[in-house]
Amino acid sequence: MRHAGKARRAAVKLITASFILLIALLGAGLLVKLVGSIIWALAVPLIVLWLIFVAFTLYFFRDPTARVPTNPNAIVSPAHGTVDLVDEAEIPEFGGEKCKRISIFLNVFNVHVQQAPVSGKVTYLKHTSGLFLNALKTESAQHNENVMITFEPKDRPGEKVGIRLIAGLIARRIIPWVTVGDQVEMGERISLIQFGSRVDVYLPLSYKIQCQIGDKVVGGETIIALKE
């Protein structure tokens, strides 16, 4: 007879569709249960890892107050770290004239707030894009992203004291807190470099270096040079 069996076939299709939907729902429920059980099984380790991250972040961004020396002829370290280079260099910001250079390496466990090395006026600030070589290498100062800041000491008009904030392999952000024209006091907070990095200090040749390679220096406290 015409159309015989069509109703049964329609019923079979509906049953088949409902069976597929049932399997899909059961599978989704099982997947949710498995994922949920995995997440809950990892809940404690995840929370512990997050707490470690919070503790390290608070430790890394610590900002101790410097005990600034009272010697008016002192140049203090602008950074916390280890002196790994003391030499002479020629840099464009000093008109190509030779100057004394002290290079300080900061590892990820050092304080990363920087302080003004001298009291005076900010006369120059320039950000230069570049690479992110390992800051352990002193040549990173020539190629890496950096910010150059120069100061005119308030008791020596016309002289320059400069620092270069240098990004490293991990450090990807340099945040100056001063701008050209600002008056700063020795030991005052002036910038932040996030994670391992380097800070170079540039001084006139007449200044007498008071540190040597291997010295651990404290930003805003350790006297690294004296004006003569």
C-alpha positions as YAML, in Angstrom:
chain: A
units: angstrom
residues:
- id: 1
  name: MET
  ca: [0.00, 0.00, 0.00]
- id: 2
  name: ARG
  ca: [1.05, 3.60, -0.62]
- id: 3
  name: HIS
  ca: [3.09, 5.19, 2.15]
- id: 4
  name: ALA
  ca: [3.18, 1.99, 4.12]
- id: 5
  name: GLY
  ca: [6.00, 1.97, 6.67]
- id: 6
  name: LYS
  ca: [6.66, 5.71, 6.52]
- id: 7
  name: ALA
  ca: [5.32, 6.28, 10.02]
- id: 8
  name: ARG
  ca: [7.56, 3.55, 11.38]
- id: 9
  name: ARG
  ca: [10.54, 5.03, 9.58]
- id: 10
  name: ALA
  ca: [9.69, 8.45, 11.06]
- id: 11
  name: ALA
  ca: [9.54, 6.87, 14.48]
- id: 12
  name: VAL
  ca: [12.91, 5.19, 13.93]
- id: 13
  name: LYS
  ca: [14.45, 8.51, 12.86]
- id: 14
  name: LEU
  ca: [13.09, 10.25, 15.93]
- id: 15
  name: ILE
  ca: [14.29, 7.47, 18.19]
- id: 16
  name: THR
  ca: [17.71, 7.54, 16.52]
- id: 17
  name: ALA
  ca: [17.96, 11.32, 16.91]
- id: 18
  name: SER
  ca: [16.92, 11.11, 20.55]
- id: 19
  name: PHE
  ca: [19.48, 8.33, 21.13]
- id: 20
  name: ILE
  ca: [22.26, 10.45, 19.62]
- id: 21
  name: LEU
  ca: [21.19, 13.40, 21.80]
- id: 22
  name: LEU
  ca: [21.16, 11.13, 24.87]
- id: 23
  name: ILE
  ca: [24.68, 9.85, 24.11]
- id: 24
  name: ALA
  ca: [25.89, 13.42, 23.54]
- id: 25
  name: LEU
  ca: [24.43, 14.60, 26.85]
- id: 26
  name: LEU
  ca: [25.88, 11.64, 28.73]
- id: 27
  name: GLY
  ca: [29.26, 12.18, 27.05]
- id: 28
  name: ALA
  ca: [29.23, 15.89, 27.90]
- id: 29
  name: GLY
  ca: [28.34, 15.07, 31.48]
- id: 30
  name: LEU
  ca: [31.16, 12.54, 31.70]
- id: 31
  name: LEU
  ca: [33.62, 15.02, 30.17]
- id: 32
  name: VAL
  ca: [32.55, 17.74, 32.60]
- id: 33
  name: LYS
  ca: [32.92, 15.28, 35.47]
- id: 34
  name: LEU
  ca: [36.39, 14.22, 34.32]
- id: 35
  name: VAL
  ca: [37.56, 17.82, 33.75]
- id: 36
  name: GLY
  ca: [36.03, 18.89, 37.02]
- id: 37
  name: SER
  ca: [37.70, 16.06, 38.91]
- id: 38
  name: ILE
  ca: [41.06, 16.93, 37.30]
- id: 39
  name: ILE
  ca: [40.69, 20.59, 38.20]
- id: 40
  name: TRP
  ca: [39.72, 19.76, 41.77]
- id: 41
  name: ALA
  ca: [42.60, 17.28, 41.99]
- id: 42
  name: LEU
  ca: [44.95, 20.11, 40.95]
- id: 43
  name: ALA
  ca: [43.26, 22.74, 43.12]
- id: 44
  name: VAL
  ca: [45.75, 22.57, 45.98]
- id: 45
  name: PRO
  ca: [48.89, 22.68, 43.79]
- id: 46
  name: LEU
  ca: [47.37, 25.56, 41.76]
- id: 47
  name: ILE
  ca: [46.60, 27.53, 44.91]
- id: 48
  name: VAL
  ca: [50.11, 26.86, 46.26]
- id: 49
  name: LEU
  ca: [51.68, 28.03, 42.97]
- id: 50
  name: TRP
  ca: [49.55, 31.19, 43.03]
- id: 51
  name: LEU
  ca: [50.56, 31.95, 46.62]
- id: 52
  name: ILE
  ca: [54.24, 31.49, 45.67]
- id: 53
  name: PHE
  ca: [53.70, 33.89, 42.74]
- id: 54
  name: VAL
  ca: [52.05, 36.44, 45.04]
- id: 55
  name: ALA
  ca: [54.89, 36.17, 47.58]
- id: 56
  name: PHE
  ca: [57.60, 36.53, 44.91]
- id: 57
  name: THR
  ca: [55.81, 39.49, 43.28]
- id: 58
  name: LEU
  ca: [55.52, 41.32, 46.60]
- id: 59
  name: TYR
  ca: [59.18, 40.49, 47.31]
- id: 60
  name: PHE
  ca: [60.35, 41.63, 43.87]
- id: 61
  name: PHE
  ca: [58.50, 44.95, 44.05]
- id: 62
  name: ARG
  ca: [59.74, 45.75, 47.55]
- id: 63
  name: ASP
  ca: [60.81, 49.38, 47.96]
- id: 64
  name: PRO
  ca: [63.02, 50.00, 51.00]
- id: 65
  name: THR
  ca: [63.77, 53.56, 52.05]
- id: 66
  name: ALA
  ca: [67.41, 54.44, 51.39]
- id: 67
  name: ARG
  ca: [69.67, 55.70, 54.18]
- id: 68
  name: VAL
  ca: [71.18, 58.48, 52.08]
- id: 69
  name: PRO
  ca: [74.73, 59.55, 53.09]
- id: 70
  name: THR
  ca: [75.22, 63.17, 54.15]
- id: 71
  name: ASN
  ca: [78.53, 63.66, 52.31]
- id: 72
  name: PRO
  ca: [77.81, 66.49, 49.81]
- id: 73
  name: ASN
  ca: [80.55, 65.23, 47.48]
- id: 74
  name: ALA
  ca: [79.16, 61.70, 47.27]
- id: 75
  name: ILE
  ca: [77.73, 59.99, 44.21]
- id: 76
  name: VAL
  ca: [75.52, 57.14, 45.36]
- id: 77
  name: SER
  ca: [74.67, 53.99, 43.49]
- id: 78
  name: PRO
  ca: [71.43, 54.42, 41.54]
- id: 79
  name: ALA
  ca: [70.75, 50.68, 41.71]
- id: 80
  name: HIS
  ca: [70.86, 47.64, 43.95]
- id: 81
  name: GLY
  ca: [73.15, 44.97, 42.50]
- id: 82
  name: THR
  ca: [76.73, 43.95, 41.77]
- id: 83
  name: VAL
  ca: [79.40, 46.11, 40.15]
- id: 84
  name: ASP
  ca: [80.80, 44.09, 37.24]
- id: 85
  name: LEU
  ca: [82.55, 46.76, 35.17]
- id: 86
  name: VAL
  ca: [84.56, 49.89, 35.96]
- id: 87
  name: ASP
  ca: [86.19, 51.60, 32.98]
- id: 88
  name: GLU
  ca: [86.14, 54.66, 30.72]
- id: 89
  name: ALA
  ca: [83.79, 55.11, 27.77]
- id: 90
  name: GLU
  ca: [82.74, 57.60, 25.13]
- id: 91
  name: ILE
  ca: [78.98, 58.11, 24.84]
- id: 92
  name: PRO
  ca: [76.97, 60.48, 22.63]
- id: 93
  name: GLU
  ca: [75.08, 61.96, 25.58]
- id: 94
  name: PHE
  ca: [78.39, 63.33, 26.92]
- id: 95
  name: GLY
  ca: [79.22, 64.92, 23.58]
- id: 96
  name: GLY
  ca: [81.46, 62.02, 22.67]
- id: 97
  name: GLU
  ca: [83.86, 62.98, 25.45]
- id: 98
  name: LYS
  ca: [85.44, 60.23, 27.52]
- id: 99
  name: CYS
  ca: [83.87, 59.65, 30.91]
- id: 100
  name: LYS
  ca: [84.13, 57.14, 33.74]
- id: 101
  name: ARG
  ca: [81.65, 54.26, 33.68]
- id: 102
  name: ILE
  ca: [80.42, 52.00, 36.44]
- id: 103
  name: SER
  ca: [78.15, 49.14, 35.37]
- id: 104
  name: ILE
  ca: [75.84, 47.43, 37.87]
- id: 105
  name: PHE
  ca: [74.08, 44.13, 37.19]
- id: 106
  name: LEU
  ca: [70.69, 43.49, 38.81]
- id: 107
  name: ASN
  ca: [69.49, 39.92, 39.14]
- id: 108
  name: VAL
  ca: [65.83, 39.01, 39.70]
- id: 109
  name: PHE
  ca: [66.33, 38.95, 43.47]
- id: 110
  name: ASN
  ca: [67.64, 42.53, 43.72]
- id: 111
  name: VAL
  ca: [65.47, 45.55, 44.49]
- id: 112
  name: HIS
  ca: [64.49, 47.05, 41.13]
- id: 113
  name: VAL
  ca: [63.64, 50.60, 42.17]
- id: 114
  name: GLN
  ca: [66.34, 53.09, 41.14]
- id: 115
  name: GLN
  ca: [67.48, 56.20, 43.01]
- id: 116
  name: ALA
  ca: [69.00, 59.51, 41.92]
- id: 117
  name: PRO
  ca: [72.81, 59.30, 42.18]
- id: 118
  name: VAL
  ca: [73.13, 63.03, 42.91]
- id: 119
  name: SER
  ca: [71.01, 66.01, 43.90]
- id: 120
  name: GLY
  ca: [70.25, 68.24, 40.94]
- id: 121
  name: LYS
  ca: [68.15, 68.78, 37.84]
- id: 122
  name: VAL
  ca: [67.10, 66.21, 35.24]
- id: 123
  name: THR
  ca: [68.48, 67.64, 31.99]
- id: 124
  name: TYR
  ca: [67.95, 64.78, 29.54]
- id: 125
  name: LEU
  ca: [65.76, 61.69, 29.23]
- id: 126
  name: LYS
  ca: [65.52, 59.47, 26.18]
- id: 127
  name: HIS
  ca: [64.02, 56.04, 25.59]
- id: 128
  name: THR
  ca: [65.73, 53.92, 22.92]
- id: 129
  name: SER
  ca: [64.14, 50.75, 21.57]
- id: 130
  name: GLY
  ca: [66.40, 47.76, 21.07]
- id: 131
  name: LEU
  ca: [67.03, 44.10, 21.78]
- id: 132
  name: PHE
  ca: [66.60, 42.12, 24.98]
- id: 133
  name: LEU
  ca: [69.97, 40.39, 25.30]
- id: 134
  name: ASN
  ca: [70.99, 38.80, 28.58]
- id: 135
  name: ALA
  ca: [71.87, 41.68, 30.93]
- id: 136
  name: LEU
  ca: [74.75, 39.58, 32.30]
- id: 137
  name: LYS
  ca: [76.63, 40.63, 29.17]
- id: 138
  name: THR
  ca: [78.07, 44.14, 29.51]
- id: 139
  name: GLU
  ca: [77.65, 44.67, 25.75]
- id: 140
  name: SER
  ca: [73.88, 44.57, 26.29]
- id: 141
  name: ALA
  ca: [74.20, 48.30, 27.10]
- id: 142
  name: GLN
  ca: [74.99, 48.95, 23.43]
- id: 143
  name: HIS
  ca: [72.13, 46.95, 21.93]
- id: 144
  name: ASN
  ca: [69.31, 46.56, 24.45]
- id: 145
  name: GLU
  ca: [66.25, 48.67, 25.05]
- id: 146
  name: ASN
  ca: [67.26, 51.44, 27.45]
- id: 147
  name: VAL
  ca: [66.46, 54.79, 28.99]
- id: 148
  name: MET
  ca: [69.23, 57.40, 29.37]
- id: 149
  name: ILE
  ca: [68.87, 60.05, 32.08]
- id: 150
  name: THR
  ca: [71.36, 62.83, 32.82]
- id: 151
  name: PHE
  ca: [71.51, 65.12, 35.83]
- id: 152
  name: GLU
  ca: [73.16, 68.49, 36.43]
- id: 153
  name: PRO
  ca: [74.44, 68.48, 40.04]
- id: 154
  name: LYS
  ca: [72.99, 71.46, 41.88]
- id: 155
  name: ASP
  ca: [76.38, 72.38, 43.34]
- id: 156
  name: ARG
  ca: [78.22, 71.99, 40.00]
- id: 157
  name: PRO
  ca: [76.30, 73.77, 37.21]
- id: 158
  name: GLY
  ca: [77.37, 72.65, 33.75]
- id: 159
  name: GLU
  ca: [78.56, 69.20, 34.81]
- id: 160
  name: LYS
  ca: [76.80, 65.96, 33.86]
- id: 161
  name: VAL
  ca: [76.12, 62.77, 35.76]
- id: 162
  name: GLY
  ca: [74.31, 60.14, 33.68]
- id: 163
  name: ILE
  ca: [72.68, 56.78, 34.18]
- id: 164
  name: ARG
  ca: [71.44, 54.32, 31.59]
- id: 165
  name: LEU
  ca: [68.61, 51.96, 32.60]
- id: 166
  name: ILE
  ca: [69.02, 48.82, 30.50]
- id: 167
  name: ALA
  ca: [66.45, 46.10, 29.86]
- id: 168
  name: GLY
  ca: [67.57, 42.47, 29.93]
- id: 169
  name: LEU
  ca: [66.48, 39.04, 28.76]
- id: 170
  name: ILE
  ca: [63.63, 38.99, 31.28]
- id: 171
  name: ALA
  ca: [63.18, 42.70, 31.90]
- id: 172
  name: ARG
  ca: [60.78, 44.09, 29.31]
- id: 173
  name: ARG
  ca: [59.66, 47.34, 30.83]
- id: 174
  name: ILE
  ca: [61.49, 50.42, 32.08]
- id: 175
  name: ILE
  ca: [59.34, 52.97, 33.91]
- id: 176
  name: PRO
  ca: [60.92, 56.39, 34.57]
- id: 177
  name: TRP
  ca: [59.25, 58.42, 37.32]
- id: 178
  name: VAL
  ca: [60.99, 61.68, 36.43]
- id: 179
  name: THR
  ca: [61.06, 63.94, 33.40]
- id: 180
  name: VAL
  ca: [63.27, 66.69, 32.03]
- id: 181
  name: GLY
  ca: [63.27, 69.73, 34.30]
- id: 182
  name: ASP
  ca: [62.53, 67.84, 37.51]
- id: 183
  name: GLN
  ca: [64.61, 68.67, 40.58]
- id: 184
  name: VAL
  ca: [65.66, 65.56, 42.51]
- id: 185
  name: GLU
  ca: [67.50, 64.89, 45.74]
- id: 186
  name: MET
  ca: [70.24, 62.30, 46.07]
- id: 187
  name: GLY
  ca: [68.67, 58.93, 46.90]
- id: 188
  name: GLU
  ca: [65.21, 59.95, 45.66]
- id: 189
  name: ARG
  ca: [63.28, 57.24, 43.80]
- id: 190
  name: ILE
  ca: [63.39, 57.91, 40.05]
- id: 191
  name: SER
  ca: [62.48, 54.71, 38.16]
- id: 192
  name: LEU
  ca: [61.60, 51.02, 38.10]
- id: 193
  name: ILE
  ca: [62.95, 48.24, 35.87]
- id: 194
  name: GLN
  ca: [60.84, 45.11, 35.94]
- id: 195
  name: PHE
  ca: [62.97, 41.96, 36.47]
- id: 196
  name: GLY
  ca: [66.69, 41.28, 35.75]
- id: 197
  name: SER
  ca: [68.52, 44.20, 34.18]
- id: 198
  name: ARG
  ca: [71.55, 46.54, 34.26]
- id: 199
  name: VAL
  ca: [72.27, 50.16, 35.17]
- id: 200
  name: ASP
  ca: [75.31, 52.05, 33.86]
- id: 201
  name: VAL
  ca: [76.59, 55.19, 35.60]
- id: 202
  name: TYR
  ca: [78.57, 57.84, 33.68]
- id: 203
  name: LEU
  ca: [80.74, 60.37, 35.52]
- id: 204
  name: PRO
  ca: [83.23, 63.13, 34.59]
- id: 205
  name: LEU
  ca: [86.85, 62.01, 34.56]
- id: 206
  name: SER
  ca: [87.60, 64.24, 37.55]
- id: 207
  name: TYR
  ca: [85.41, 62.10, 39.84]
- id: 208
  name: LYS
  ca: [87.15, 59.52, 42.03]
- id: 209
  name: ILE
  ca: [85.72, 55.99, 41.88]
- id: 210
  name: GLN
  ca: [85.01, 54.42, 45.29]
- id: 211
  name: CYS
  ca: [83.93, 50.92, 44.21]
- id: 212
  name: GLN
  ca: [85.44, 47.98, 42.39]
- id: 213
  name: ILE
  ca: [84.32, 44.94, 40.42]
- id: 214
  name: GLY
  ca: [82.47, 42.46, 42.62]
- id: 215
  name: ASP
  ca: [81.17, 45.03, 45.11]
- id: 216
  name: LYS
  ca: [77.55, 44.68, 46.22]
- id: 217
  name: VAL
  ca: [75.90, 48.10, 46.15]
- id: 218
  name: VAL
  ca: [72.67, 49.43, 47.65]
- id: 219
  name: GLY
  ca: [70.66, 51.98, 45.69]
- id: 220
  name: GLY
  ca: [70.63, 55.43, 47.28]
- id: 221
  name: GLU
  ca: [73.12, 54.36, 49.99]
- id: 222
  name: THR
  ca: [76.44, 53.02, 48.70]
- id: 223
  name: ILE
  ca: [78.91, 55.72, 47.73]
- id: 224
  name: ILE
  ca: [80.37, 54.71, 44.37]
- id: 225
  name: ALA
  ca: [82.30, 57.91, 43.58]
- id: 226
  name: LEU
  ca: [83.34, 61.26, 45.02]
- id: 227
  name: LYS
  ca: [83.50, 64.68, 43.39]
- id: 228
  name: GLU
  ca: [87.01, 66.10, 43.62]
...
